[in-house]
Amino acid sequence: MYLTLNEMHKEKLRYGLIIVVMTLISYLIFILSALAMGLANQNTSAVNSWGINYVAMNNDANGNLSQSLLTNDDIDKTSLSANQAAIGVAPIIVKSHEARVSAMFIGIQKNDLIYKQMQLIKGQLPKNRYDVLISSALTQKDLKIGDHIKLGMLAHDVKVVGYVKNATYNMAPIIYGNLVNWGDVKGVNNTFYASGIVSNGAKKANTKNLKNYTKAQLFNKMPGYTAQNSTFIFMIGFLLVISAVIVAIFLYILTIQKIPNFAVLRAQGVPGNYLVLNTISETLIIMILSVLISSILCGVTAWFIPESVPMFFDIKLLVLSSLGLVLTGILGAIVPVRLITKIDPMSVIGG
C-alpha cells in the first residue's frame, strides 16, 4: 500500500485524469439508474402503494387493466372477500377551466383495501360520490383542492378534496374517484361493473372468464414498461464494460512504462505478488474515490433536478452499482497483472 500511495502522489496528473474519467462514468451510471427507477416508479408506484398480490381481469384484456371489463355477473360469481376489491381503471382527459390534462381514473369503493391504503399529502378523504383525490403531480397543472373538474365522459362535475402520494399508473397521474362513476367516466353501459379485482391475500378470483396476474406480470404487461427497463439495463451494462476497458488500458500503459522499475524491484528480491497487490490496490483506490465523488455529485444533482423529471435514487441500487463498478475495475486490472507476473528480473542485470 505504501508503494501505491507514494506512486500516486508522484504521478498526481496521470492518476487524477483517470479518477476524473471514472468519476464521470460512475456519475453517468448513477444518473441513468436514478432515471430508470424514476420512470419505473411512475409505472408502478400506485400499484405498490395498494399492497396487493394479484389482479384479476377478463381473458381478453391481455394483462392491460385499463382494457379489461368485468360484468356484474363476473363480480357476483367471484363473491368478493375482505381481502379483495373491485377496481375501475380508465384513461381520461381532465377538464379544468381552460386546461386539458391526461390522467388515469381509478374507481374504488369506500373502505375497501385500496381506500384504506391512501396516503394523503393534504386535504381529506372523499365523503360523497363526486369527491375525488388527485395525484400530487397534478398540482403542477394548476389543479388544487376545491376545484370542480370534468372527468372523461362523466356529465357531472367532481370536486378535488385532497392530494395523494405515489399516485401514478403507467406514467399517468391518477385521479381516485368513486367506482360508481367509473362506467360513466369510461363511457360504458351499466352492464359492466369494474375493470378488475385486486387481492392482497392468497385468494385469487377463480371464475372461468377471469385471469389472474401477479404484480410483476401486471407491470410487464404495461405498454413500454419492459422495453424501457431493458434499454436502461443495456446502457448501464455497456457503461460497466467501458469502465473495465478504460481501467485496463490505463493500467496497462502505466505498467508498460514501469516495467524497468518493476524488473529492478524483482531483481532486488521483491516478490511478484507484492507488485500484483500494488496494482490491485491502485485500482481499488481509483474506483473507490471515483464512486465516492460521483455519489456526492449525484446528491448535488438531486437538489437541482426539476420535479417534472422522474428521478429516484434508490440506495440499494446505488450500492449494487458501486460494487459493480469496483468489481469491473478489478477485472480491468487483470491484463496489467498478467504482464507483471511475466517480468523477467534477469533483463536488468544482463542475464
C-alpha positions, 0 to 999 in steps of 0.5 A, a space after each residue: 500500500 505504501 508503494 501505491 500511495 507514494 506512486 500516486 502522489 508522484 504521478 498526481 496528473 496521470 492518476 487524477 485524469 483517470 479518477 476524473 474519467 471514472 468519476 464521470 462514468 460512475 456519475 453517468 451510471 448513477 444518473 441513468 439508474 436514478 432515471 430508470 427507477 424514476 420512470 419505473 416508479 411512475 409505472 408502478 408506484 400506485 400499484 405498490 402503494 395498494 399492497 396487493 398480490 394479484 389482479 384479476 381481469 377478463 381473458 381478453 384484456 391481455 394483462 392491460 387493466 385499463 382494457 379489461 371489463 368485468 360484468 356484474 355477473 363476473 363480480 357476483 360469481 367471484 363473491 368478493 372477500 375482505 381481502 379483495 376489491 373491485 377496481 375501475 381503471 380508465 384513461 381520461 382527459 381532465 377538464 379544468 377551466 381552460 386546461 386539458 390534462 391526461 390522467 388515469 381514473 381509478 374507481 374504488 369503493 369506500 373502505 375497501 383495501 385500496 381506500 384504506 391504503 391512501 396516503 394523503 399529502 393534504 386535504 381529506 378523504 372523499 365523503 360523497 360520490 363526486 369527491 375525488 383525490 388527485 395525484 400530487 403531480 397534478 398540482 403542477 397543472 394548476 389543479 388544487 383542492 376545491 376545484 370542480 373538474 370534468 372527468 372523461 365522459 362523466 356529465 357531472 362535475 367532481 370536486 378535488 378534496 385532497 392530494 395523494 402520494 405515489 399516485 401514478 399508473 403507467 406514467 399517468 397521474 391518477 385521479 381516485 374517484 368513486 367506482 360508481 362513476 367509473 362506467 360513466 367516466 369510461 363511457 360504458 353501459 351499466 352492464 359492466 361493473 369494474 375493470 378488475 379485482 385486486 387481492 392482497 391475500 392468497 385468494 385469487 378470483 377463480 371464475 372461468 372468464 377471469 385471469 389472474 396476474 401477479 404484480 410483476 406480470 401486471 407491470 410487464 404487461 404495461 405498454 413500454 414498461 419492459 422495453 424501457 427497463 431493458 434499454 436502461 439495463 443495456 446502457 448501464 451494462 455497456 457503461 460497466 464494460 467501458 469502465 473495465 476497458 478504460 481501467 485496463 488500458 490505463 493500467 496497462 500503459 502505466 505498467 508498460 512504462 514501469 516495467 524497468 522499475 518493476 524488473 529492478 524491484 524483482 531483481 532486488 528480491 521483491 516478490 511478484 505478488 507484492 507488485 500484483 497487490 500494488 496494482 490491485 490496490 491502485 485500482 481499488 483506490 481509483 474506483 473507490 474515490 471515483 464512486 465516492 465523488 460521483 455519489 456526492 455529485 449525484 446528491 448535488 444533482 438531486 437538489 437541482 433536478 426539476 420535479 417534472 423529471 422522474 428521478 429516484 435514487 434508490 440506495 440499494 441500487 446505488 450500492 449494487 452499482 458501486 460494487 459493480 463498478 469496483 468489481 469491473 475495475 478489478 477485472 480491468 486490472 487483470 491484463 496489467 497483472 498478467 504482464 507483471 507476473 511475466 517480468 523477467 528480473 534477469 533483463 536488468 542485470 544482463 542475464 
